[in-house]
Amino acid sequence: MESRDRAVMRVLSGERLWPPPIWMMRQAGRYLPEYREARAKAPNFLDFCYNPDLATEVTLQPIRRYGFDASILFSDIFVVPDAIGYPVRFEEGRGPVLEPLSAKLVDGLEQGRAEAHLEPVIETVRRLRAQLPGETTLLGFCGAPWTVACYSVAGHTTQDQTAARIGSYRDPALLGRFIDQLVTASIQYLVRQLEAGADAVQIFDTWAGVLDEDGFRRWCIEPTRAIVAGVKAQRPEAKVIGFPKASAARLESYIDGTGIDAVGLDWTVPDTLARTVQRRVPVQGNLDPMRLVAGGKALDDGIDRVLSALGEGPLIFNLGHGVTPETDPDNVARMVERVRRG
């Protein structure tokens, strides 16, 4: 099957399908027992991401179980800074830990090492395209530079990313130099994913919503625009989905400013605004992940609301953020069945 004929790709080109195609952010993850079994085979999380055998297996697991219309590469947003030499490690129970941002670290970054360092991830993309069902869209991704940088300023996540925001005010030149390095590396990373078989790519900006007006333009829109332009300069046909979480009031400026082809909506986006946005670009979302945890009537009502509110336009059904570890796999099956029933 040609890439453009896959259901998700048809929606990304502006077509309305009924029922809409469906996938979930973080669909390969800890809520699945088969994922936990595979994860135990790697000594640490980055090794897991860089192991094509394991990464391919866990990416395919939710496709086998649920038959989602899209499969998203299993990897992590921090492979990009890791690839250019920024110190990254994962600690159990704490998550990503990075060295606090400094001029010395930024000066020491090396774009030339990224290609070889990321080759295991690209090999995973190749294997996935070969093993996925023909009708399944393969999505690649990267973290947006602001979201990646948030963890670098303090060395770890902080509430409302206060350290990153303070750092952006006190030393915008330093942050800007780091962001520029991430932009350069992200462009090549996404292009390589597309060359290896990804049908489309998504840029995750999980922490876009903590920025003020000027910060949103400088640290969210401008780097994303640079990535989109850089990818399309090499792959003009590429489709790019943007996901600026908690940025409902700025979605239209984000679309105008970045050049993305479709936008992911978090669960807080009002239906009226979502429909306005949908008249401009295809939308993806936006079931509250906690409804998937709750199950039952709460889940059914949430699904029906998304379908009713956004089903008349180009829609990819998804969650408003990633599926959480406490989610019952049976609730996911219930969601898929209900969406496909239309």
Disulfide bonds with the S-S distance in Angstrom:
none
